[in-house]
């Protein structure tokens, strides 16, 4: 199963490469599949590639839904 969690581009050290922040985690991904990727953009990534861009409002709404889901599920995860 693939989870589509928005991440924000925080740095582009090379053309078509971006460091993207997903919560407290940052990873390098390839952004060659999306048009005009820039620092500050929100993207959905899969297998190390950005596959789509999101506008800021949509990204923030999705992130809020993920936070609510995580809060709801915190007692369901066995420890």
N, C-alpha and C positions, 0 to 999 in steps of 0.2 A: 504494500500500500504506500502510496506517495502522499505526503502531506504538503499542501500548498500554503506555505507561510511566507508572508511578505518580508523582504529584507531591504535595507536601504544602502545604496552605494555610498561608501565613505571615502574611497580613494580609487583613482584609476592610474596605477603606476605604468601601464603600457596600453597601447591601443588595443581595444577588445578584451582587456583584462581588468577586473574590478575587485576590490576588497569590499565585501558586503556584510553588513551587520544584521544578524538574525538574533534578536534579543541580546544576550550577553556574549554571543559567539560571533566571531568574524571569520569568513572564509574567502578565498580567492576563487572567482568564477570567470568563465568566458561569457562576454556579453555581445558576441558577434551576431547572435540571432535576433537581437532587438535593435530597432532603429534609434540612433542618436542617444545612446545611454550616456548619462552625465552624473557627476557627483550630486547626491541629494535625491536622485530618482529612487523609486521603490520598484522592486522586481520580484517575480516569482522564479525560483530556480529549481532545476531538476537535473540530477547527474552532473553537476558542475557547470551547467549552462543556464543563463537567464533565458527564460522562454517567453516572458511577457513583461511589460511595464504596467504599473498601476498608478493612477493619480493619487495624490496624497490623502485625499478624503477616503477613497476606497481602501487604501492600505491601512489607515488608522481604524476604520470600521472593522476590517478583518482582524487586525491585531487585538482589538477590544473583544471580539467574539472568541478569539483564542484564549485570552486571559480569563474570560468568564467560563469557558469550557474547562480550562486547567483548574480553576478554583472549584468547580463543581465535581471534578473527578479526583481531587486530591485525596479523599477518603476511600476511593475505590481501588487505588493502586496498592497491592500487597507490599509489605515491607519485610 
